[in-house]
Amino acid sequence: MRTTPRGVFVALALTPLLAGCFVSGAKGSDTEGGSAGRLRVALARPPVQALSPYSDDATLLSKLSVVEGLTALDKNGAAAPALAKSWKQTNPTTWTFELRKATFQDGTQVTADAVVNALDHADAATPKPRVLSGVTLTAKADDADTVTISTKAADPVLPLRLASPVLAILSAKAYAKDGTASPIGTGTGPFRVTKLTGKSKATLDRYDGYWGGKAKAPGIDVTWIADGTARANALRGGDVDIAEWIPTAQAKLLDARTRHEVPSVRTDSLILNTGDGLFTDPALRAAAREAVDGSALVDSVFGGYADPAQGLFGPAVAWAADKRVEVTGRAKPATTAQVKSKTKGKVLRLATFTNRAELPEAATVLQQQLEQAGFTVKQDVREYTQMEADLLAGKYDALVFSRVVLLDTGDAVAYLASDYKSDGVYNIARLKDSKVDQAIKSAAEEGDTTKRQRKIMAAEAQILRTDAVVPLVHEKVVQGIATNVEGVLLDPRERSLIDVDTHLK
């Protein structure tokens, strides 16, 4: 196994998977890509909070190999060494981590005190990071290279949790007195951010002091292009070397050698606001669930790059299908006449965002389906960063949403806890259901992997029972990569993209 942390995705790298695609491609010179071999990358979702590691921007930092945690995820989703070279569990609530020799990008050493400082700041962040929903961490430096981490309750998947980009370890200079954190020049990865231009561009240079070896690319020039067609055109026109999230309508227009399909743990769903408005009524939620047909989206909207939803977890979560639990106890749907009567004079506020080109199209199909069931629907479609606060505040009745269900930790419980527990920090559905809370709690406390998976699927059934979420499709992601690029990581969890081996040929 390679020693670099991103190397845990080596099985997903382009070189072994797509070698045949490169045989006939012309060798690219430095001038065919970025200046002096720099990688030019078009990303879809711009920074929400100036690359704050406590926001969804943490995933951007992970994709670009700017930051690292104590652990990483291997290709099977298990915890693998990163800044911690090893660890052991001493009792149900206590783990000890041994650090490797590494330096931050500002030249200071990665020490136990630095790790404790970073984790303390993450635990105190407001709002609390999703990965810490329902979890309290206490970190203590035993010596310069040893950290003990304790949790209030048993946390069997703590090493997985620590792999979250939100819990990246930054140098002391990153943390301001107001509780914010900046990753610019303070991470430990092979690339360091040297310049951020609003929500449009970022410049990253190679960090030659990286503990895992010098990156093959001298730097990365990032452009955020929210419009999917524009991202595809930038790749076709040779303006970028890598373009993520190619819209399905554009995918087949790309040169086949540049089009790479990735099985994804991303599920698209209709989230219903159970805390305020129309969908506080279980009968109306059930009517919406009955009206919506996600299978109609597979070909018409996703061009075949999706599977009809089986639940919250799709085919890329290999263990889910065999452990799925039958959903019982759902409310009886209101009839079309009852829907019209209950919603008379009221409008169903349906939201979605433009960062994924398929979602507005899906929203239009769903609007038609819901109107046939008796609802009056009005859409609100904007860029995600413009609407996140409103979503969390419950200002919409429904949201067409695309969610990577294993993003935060690689463990499904963290996703369920953040999105569907009563106190979940990303509970857009505003669901408060004691049976759901108990099912998620039971799964969180289970240390045996097989039993944990069964309890996760039992929790899925409890969530689906409430009709707070209606799964639509399980996506397949298309990444656009120029033929003169090697070593891009095709990660089903969408947390990795570029590492030390990614370079122009």
HUBEL-V561721 format. One line per field, one symbol per residue. ss: DSSP state (H for helix, E for strand, - for the rest). burial: b if it has 9 or more other ideal C-beta (glycine too) atoms within 8 Angstrom, else e. A space follows every 50 residues. Layout:
BEGIN
ss = ???
burial = ???
END
This chain:
BEGIN
ss = ----HHHHHHHHEHHHH-HHHH-------HHH--HHH-EEEEE------- ------HHHHHHH-------EEE-----EEE--EEEEEEEE--EEEEEE- --E-----E--HHHHHHHHHHHHH-----HHH----EEEEEEE--EEEEE E------HHHH---HHH----HHHE-----E---------EEEEEEE--- EEEEEE------------EEEEEE---HHHHHHHHH-----EE----HHH H----HHHEEEEEEEEEEEEEE-----HHH-HHHHHHHHHH---HHHHHH -----EEE------------HHH------------HHHHHHH-----EEE EEE---HHHHHHHHHHHHHHHH----EEEEEE-HHHHHHHHH-----EEE EEEE-------HHHHHHHHH-------------HHHHHHHHHHHH---HH HHHHHHHHHHHHHHH---EEEEEEEEEEEEE---EE--E----------- --EE-
burial = eeebbbbbbbebbbbeebeeebeebeebebeebbeebbbbbbbbbbbbee bbbbeebbbbbbbbbbbbbbbbbbeebebbbbbbeebeeeeebbbbbbbb ebbbbeebebbbebbbbbbbbbbebeebbbbbbebebebbbeeeebbbbb beeebebbbbbbbbbbbbbbbeebbeeebebbbbbbbbbbbbbeebeeee bbbbbbbeebbbbebebebbbbbbbbebbbbbebbbeeebbbbbbbbbeb beebeebbbbbbebbbbbbbbbbbbeebbebebbbbbbbebbebeebbee bbbebbbbbbbbbbbbbeebeebbeeeeebeebbeeebbbebbeeeebbb bbbbbbbbbbbbbbbbbebbbebbbebebbbbbbbebbebbeebebbbbb bbbbbbbbbbbbbbbbbbbbbbebbbbbbbbebeebbebbebbbbbeeee ebbbbbbbbbbbbbbbbbbbbbbbbbbbbbbbbbbbbbbbbbbbbbbbbb bbbbb
END
